[in-house]
Amino acid sequence: MVLISLLLVLSLERAIRKQPVWHVENHLGQYLQWTQGQDWIAKQSVPIQLVLQIALPVLVTFLVCQWLFGGFISFVLQSVILFLCLGSEPLRNTYRSFLQAAERGDLEACHLYTRELGHCTSLEVADEPTQQGKSFGQHLLWLNYQHYAAVIIFFTVFGAAGVIAYVTSRECFRLWCESDDERKKGMATWMHILDWLPVRITAFGLLLVGHFSRALPTWLSYLTHPSIAGEKVLTEVAAQAEDVDFTESQQADPACEPKALVTLAKRNVMLLLSVIAVLTLLGLVN
């Protein structure tokens, strides 16, 4: 069922343009705003507030999908939830706009589109014109992981409730990342814990579908450093795994680096699906 849901949802996500109602970020934004107005939540300490805000949708999803319904209805509900959580139309639009700006040679617009991707990572936005493509590609790769690879991994291991736990945590961190209060620190630690293993699984997939011998030492070096940010692990392994040698003219084109990283990420998603298919045949995944 997991494999069928993934194949179905990925096909739909590629074939159609999702309307805002099918974006989980919109619903989670309304939900988080609602929780802020509840006195019984607001009276709790900040850690308890965070636990309640993340746990409530996870508990509801688990009860609805696993207890109230079963069989085909549960399959449909979990597929719908996966469709809501997988991918990001705004991210795709920003990528297209960046490529168009790169074709025009508009480096200032490229810089603005990189900043538009957000700052909730340890990655820096490059100011040098020659680094625009690399900077955008690194941010794009990290967000691609958060909206595709991480969602696929959590859905495979924990089902729809696991996906809701991840995307709710991700959105909480995104909404509070600009603040300096206790929420940001708590969510940063929680996201580091959530991403630790999926990031390294994804990075290992990147080196398998890319330049293995060049990327493997980088991947191995981070296994003994658990405190290193996931963004750093993923982007540095990807940089070594890129199986492309750019010419001098290509290096001057800001679009080359993002295109190469997107191609690498797409191959990695296909690898994840292949591994899930094998695990399904072995009976390790339902």
FENURMO-V780422 format. One record per backbone hydrogen bond with DSSP energy under -0.5 kcal/mol. NH is the residue of the N-H (numbers start at 0). CO is the residue of the C=O. If there is no record, write none. Layout:
# FENURMO-V780422
nh=(NH;NH)
co=(CO;CO)
This chain:
# FENURMO-V780422
nh=(4;5;6;7;8;9;10;11;12;13;14;15;17;21;22;23;23;25;26;27;28;29;30;31;32;33;34;35;36;36;37;38;40;41;42;43;48;49;50;51;52;53;54;55;56;57;58;59;60;61;62;63;64;65;66;66;67;68;72;73;74;75;76;77;78;79;80;81;82;83;84;85;86;91;92;93;94;95;96;97;98;99;100;101;102;103;104;104;105;106;109;110;111;112;113;114;115;116;116;117;120;125;130;131;134;135;136;137;138;139;140;141;142;143;144;145;146;147;148;149;151;152;153;154;155;156;157;158;158;161;162;163;164;165;166;167;168;169;170;171;172;173;174;175;176;178;184;185;186;187;188;189;190;191;192;193;194;195;196;197;198;199;200;201;202;203;204;205;206;207;208;209;210;211;214;215;216;218;219;220;221;221;222;222;223;224;227;232;233;234;235;236;237;238;239;240;241;243;245;250;251;252;253;255;256;257;258;259;260;261;262;263;264;265;266;267;268;269;270;271;272;273;274;275;276;277;278;279;280;281;282;283;284)
co=(0;1;2;3;4;5;6;7;8;9;10;11;15;18;19;21;83;22;22;23;24;25;26;27;28;29;30;31;32;33;34;36;37;37;38;40;44;45;46;47;48;49;50;51;52;53;54;55;56;57;58;59;60;61;61;62;62;63;69;69;70;71;72;73;74;75;76;77;78;79;80;81;146;87;88;89;90;91;92;93;94;95;96;97;98;99;100;101;100;104;105;106;107;108;109;110;111;112;113;114;118;123;127;128;130;131;132;133;134;135;136;137;138;139;140;141;142;143;143;144;147;148;149;150;151;152;153;153;154;157;158;159;160;161;162;163;164;165;166;167;168;169;170;171;172;175;180;181;182;183;184;185;186;187;188;189;190;191;192;193;194;195;196;197;198;199;200;201;202;203;204;205;240;209;210;211;212;214;215;216;217;218;218;219;219;221;224;228;229;230;231;232;233;234;235;236;237;241;243;246;247;249;251;252;252;253;254;255;256;257;258;259;260;261;262;263;264;265;266;267;268;269;270;271;272;273;274;275;276;277;279;278;278)
